[in-house]
Amino acid sequence: FATEWGASHFDGHIWTSYSSLRGPLPAGITKIALDNQFVWFSTYHGLSMLDTSTGLWRTLTTKDGLPTDSLYSVALSTDESVWLISLETLTRIEWTDRPLGQPKMTNYDYEDKDFTTDTKNVLWSAGYSGVQYFDFSSNSVIDYKPELTKIGFNGSVNTIAFAPDNSLWIGSSTRNEI
């Protein structure tokens, strides 16, 4: 779990804490994502990564090419790319030689708030501009807003989820009845 000042991990027997006051993890953690080797932390001070096999930490900031240090969320996709949400940008990080090396970053102009994957492992994002998904075959973000507009929804999406039958659920503060 994460707090404003750090993160903690419980392995079933032992708690391990990582404090921004005494360690490499910046304050202001907004989201945690996990894969087989790394723990990813989006923060208000960049993206931090812990290599669980070596204990090595690395933090990426605007100095490394991020569009901003103030990140709202982090997600992982099946192609091992790392995705970030910030105020006005959706960022894809392709990083084959992690934890060292220089990641390749691609920015998309979307103001998103949330990520999810559907039952087919397609990465979806939602936010001020509606709903989008990433098409790996064309390496592009596809705007799903025209589909929502067709059914009468024209608003910002706060959160997104998929049911086991792959039906889409969206949460919004906009008054729309579909």
N, C-alpha and C positions, 0 to 999 in steps of 0.2 A: 504494500500500500504506500501511498505517497501523501505528503503534507506540504505545506508551504516551505518547510525548512529541511526536507530530506525524504528518504524512502527507507522502508524496512522490508526484509524478506524473512519468512518463516518456512523452514524446510520440514516441518513436522516435529522437530525437536529443539532447534536452536534459532533464535532471532539474530539477524545481522542488520545493523542500521548503517545508513550512509547519510551523513549530515552535511548540509551545505556550510555549516559553521566550521567543521574540522576536516573537510575532504573535498574531493574533486567534483562533487555533484552541485550544480548551481541551485539557488533557491527558486521557488516558484514553479514546482513541477505541475504540469497540466494533464499529462497522460503518460501511461506506460504501455509499451508493446514488447512482446517476447518472441524470439525464435529459438532455434536449437542451441545457439552459442551466445547470443547477445541479448542484453536488456537495453531497450531504447527508452529515453526519457525526453519528452518535449517539455521545455521550460520557457519561462519568460526571459531567459538568458542564453538561448540556443538549444541545440540538440546534443544530449549526452548519451554515450554508449558505454556499457560495461561488457567487456569480454569475459564471460563466466569461466572460460577454460584457463585464462592467464591472470585474471584480476586487473587487466589493463583498462584504464578509462581513457576516453577521448571525447572532447567537446568540440562541436562545430558551431561557428558563429558567422556573422557577416564577413569577418576577415577570411573565412574559408569559402565564401561564396553564397551563403544563405541570403535570401532577400531581406530578411529581418531576423532579429534575435528573439522577438516575442512570438512564440509558437503556441497554438491552441491545442494541437493534437498530433499524434504520430500513429501510423498504421503500417502494416507490412503486407505485401502482396505475394502471390505464389511464385513470381519470377525473382524473388528475393530483393526487390527494390523497396526502399523506405519512402513513405509518403508523409508530408507535413502539411498542416493547415496553419496559416497565419491570417492576418486581417484581410488582405486582399489577394493572397496568392495560395495556390495549391502547388506544392513542390514535390517532384519525383527525384529521388536520389538513387542512382545506380552505382554500386560500390563493390566491385568484384574482388578487390584486394584488401578488403577491410580486415582488421581495424586500422591498418596503416594505409599508405597511398592517398591519392586524391580522388574523392568521389565526383562523379559527373552529376550535375544538377540541371533539371529542366523545370521551368516555372510556367504555370498556367494561370491566367487572370480569372480566378474564381474566388468569391468570398464565401468560404465554406465554414461549417461549424462541426460536422460530424462525418465519420467514416463507417463503413460496414462492408462485408462481402456477402454475396448471395450464395445459394446452395451450390452454384457452379464455380465458386471462388472468383467471381468478377468483383473488382473493387468499385464501390459506389461512394460518392460524397454528396453531402447536402449542405445547404446554407442559404445565404441571402439571394443568390441567383437561381435557386431551385435545387434540382437534382441532376447529377452527372454520373457517368460511369467511364471507366478507362478501357478502351479497346486496344488490346495488345497487338492485334494483327495490323492495325494502322498506326500504332504508337500515338494515339490521340485521345483527348477527352471528348466524349460525346455528350452533348447537352440533352437532357431528358425533359427539359421544360416544355417543349412543344407537345409532348405526350400528356403532360399534366394540364396544359392549357386546353387541350381538346376535351378534357373531362370537367373543365370549369375551375381548376385550381390555378390561382395566380398569386403566389406569395412566397415568402421566405420559409425555409424548412429548417427547424431547429434540430431534429434528430431523424434518423432513418434506421429501419431494421427489416429483415426478411424473415418470414415464417418458414417452418420446415417444408411447406408446399411451394416455396419460392415466391409467395405473394408479398408485395411491397407494402410496408407500413411507413407512414411519414407523420411527424408531429410538427405542428406549426402554431404560432401565436396569431396567425392571420385568420380572420373570420371567413371561412369558405365552407360551404356545404356541397359536397360532391354527390 
